[in-house]
Amino acid sequence: MPWRCGEAAEAAKITLYVHAPYVLNVATSNNRIRIPSRKLLQQTVTLAAEVGAAGVIVHGGHGLKDDDPEAGFDNWRKCVDRLDAPVPILIENTAGGDNAMARRLDRIARLWDAIGQAEGGDRVGFCLDTCHAHAGGEDLAGVVDRVKAITGRVDLVHANNSRDTFDSGADRHANFADGEIAGESLLHVVTTAGAPVIVETPGGREGQGADIAWLRERLPQA
């Protein structure tokens, strides 16, 4: 049952975040995808509230090849307008796709302008993924400041290394010691963001656990 998950997290003093299904795409002009995506996002947000989650992470989605990007941004505005969000949604930057709404910062700026016109748009947050930024062609040096200049906030960091080179467009996470991103760059993003951090690296308890330990050793303790 959902509430049991919430109770277990509370007992363990863990803050929960829910990731919306990856198939969700509220930006597309394809009605067969966009309309079910809106419904699925609403269901996800409602369930997230039931387990006491702090937010729902959702990818920015993408338009079709011949779509006007402005239509995708406006579809996001309409989605936020209609969403009953008892917990915030956090839009996550994505790694690839020329038609993506949230790969590059210039697109994110236009997306944020559109969302700002929606009722409840001020409650929409941002999740910064380091692998996605690197693979999407955004230099991690100063990326937090550049994002905050657009969104006014970074609510969550997904700290991940990347198996692929800069601007590759490939979303393949790597462990901190094995990827293309220098450890100092990952640490810089985490410290400057000043936000909660989730590590999504591979390797299960051993590999991911080592990455979490690496971060904890280098972050100031509260």
Secondary structure, 3 states (H helix, E strand, C coil): CHHHHHHHHHHCCCCCCEECCCCCCCCCCCHHHHHHHHHHHHHHHHHHHHCCCCCEEEECCECCCCCCHHHHHHHHHHHHHHCCCCCCEEEECCCCCCCECCCCHHHHHHHHHHHCCCCCHHHCEEEEEHHHHHHCCCCCCCHHHHHHHHHCCCCEEEECEECCCCCCCCCCEECCCCCCCCHHHHHHHHHHHCCCEEECCCCHHHHHHHHHHHHHHHCCCC
